[in-house]
Amino acid sequence: MASAKLTSKGRITIPADVRAALALEAGSRVEFIETGKGQFALIAATGEVHSLKGMLKEPAEPASIEDMNQAIAAARARRSWI
């Protein structure tokens, strides 16, 4: 089992065998997914934005500028910090 030590600045070095298994290189991004209380999984965030194409259905009819402005105004009314 691979392990790593946390520095005083909150940094860790991912062991070489783990980097190789996840195909991580300098500049790669990783995500920490909570799998249970006090347990996390480390996964490579290597997906391309193009892989998201087609995940959402197209609306029956496009939203008008007026509809978008109303939605923005309604969101602002719900959240005073926007």
Buried (B, 14 or more C-beta within 10 A) or exposed (E): EEEEEEEEEEEEEBEEEBBEEBEBEEEEEBEEEEEEEEEEEEEBEEEEEEEEEEEEEEEEEEEEEEEEEEEEEEEEEEEEEE
